[in-house]
Amino acid sequence: MGYEEDWPEVGELVVATVKNIVGYGAYVTLDEYGDKEGLLHISEISTRWVRNIRDHVREKQKLVLRVLRVDRDRGHIDLSLKRVSKSEQRAKMEEFKKERRAMSLLARCAKLLNMNEEDLYEKAGIPIIDKYGSLYDGLEEAVKKGAKALAKIGIPDEIVDTLVAVAKERIKVRMFKLRGTISATCRDPKGVLIIRDALMRAKKLGRKRRVNVEIYTLGAPRYRVELTADDHKRLERVLKEIVSEISSTLEKVGGSASFTRE
């Protein structure tokens, strides 16, 4: 939660560290909320009967828990483990690790800029979160698009330059690839040129959709196609668009095209 003093919302998933195990449950500290303390009652550990709490949780273990009740006046937070699915646990823990990494990057930048970490969080962290939803997602966008991803949200240039440089050192953007072969035929006298133009338009479409498209001749009428992007779903969408674009172009002049995925 950055540098904010805050409380979790009922229903929210939180990451917590087991502090102490007692007969009726386990006391935990909430990693994202200034180590506020919460209780994981024995009845909320498992859907099955819990004979020994230590068979399910242990001291210093990190857990993904769901918030059941929050009493700010008394400082009580009740939590549940059994109401969190395996997929929710994986997703939340991955998100948590990314945000910790992002805060570490911010601390590194503060040191390089000779700034207080909280000041940097106010000037850069909060605007990034407001724009991109999370600090990590914003820094990852800066790795992909460069300084313009941060400059456009009002962060001072000297801070932007440092953030981008550090983010590029520490964050590696995962890239996805799709490969296959397009078979393209056209009986028109200018068929070779028509096919070439259709393939060039496909590459242009890819650039417009932020997908890198490479096309190599394997020997007419077969062409190897390689698509690369940082988003698998976008990759699939653009592949369909490209195949549709090439097919419709050739069909207009009596030709055809088909795609075989590798």
FENPERA-V53872 format. One line per field, one symbol per residue. ss: DSSP state (H for helix, E for strand, C for the rest). phi: phi as a letter, one per 20 degrees, with the letter a starting at -180 (. if undefined). burial: I if it has 16 or more other ideal C-beta (glycine too) atoms within 10 Angstrom, else O. Layout:
ss: ???
phi: ???
burial: ???
This chain:
ss: CCCCCCCCCCCCEEEEEEEEEECCEEEEEECCCCCEEEEEEHHHCCCCCCCCHHHCCCCCCEEEEEEEEEECCCCEEEEECCCCCHHHHHHHHHHHHHHHHHHHHHHHHHHHHCCCHHHHHHHHHHHHHHHHCCHHHHHHHHHHHCCHHHHCCCCCHHHHHHHHHHHHHHCCCCCEEEEEEEEEECCCCCHHHHHHHHHHHHHHHHHHCCCEEEEEEEECCEEEEEEEECCHHHHHHHHHHHHHHHHHHHHCCCCEEEEEEC
phi: .mdeebcfefnfececdfebdcfdqcecdefecllgecddfgfdebfefeecgffdcbgmfecdcdfebcdffemdceccefedfffffffffffffffffffffffffgffeldfgffffffcffgfffednbffffffffffdngffdffdneggffggfgffffffdddffddcccacddccbefgdgfffffffffffffffffemceddccfeogddceccdcbecfffgfffgfffffffffffffdndbbccdfe
burial: OIIOOOIIOOOOIIIIOIOOIOOOIIOIOIIIIOOIOIIIOIOIIOOOOIOOIOOIIOOOOOIIIIIIOIOOOOOOIIIIIIOIOOOOIOOIOOIIOIIOOIIOIIOIIIOOIOIOIOOIIOOIIOOIIOIIOOIIIIIIIIIOOOOOIIIOOOIOOOIIIIIIOIIOOOIOOOOOOIOOOIOIOIOOOOIOOIIOOIIOOIIOIIOOIOIOIOIOOOOOIOIOIOIOIIOOOOIOOIIOIIIOIIIOIIOOOOIOIOIOOO
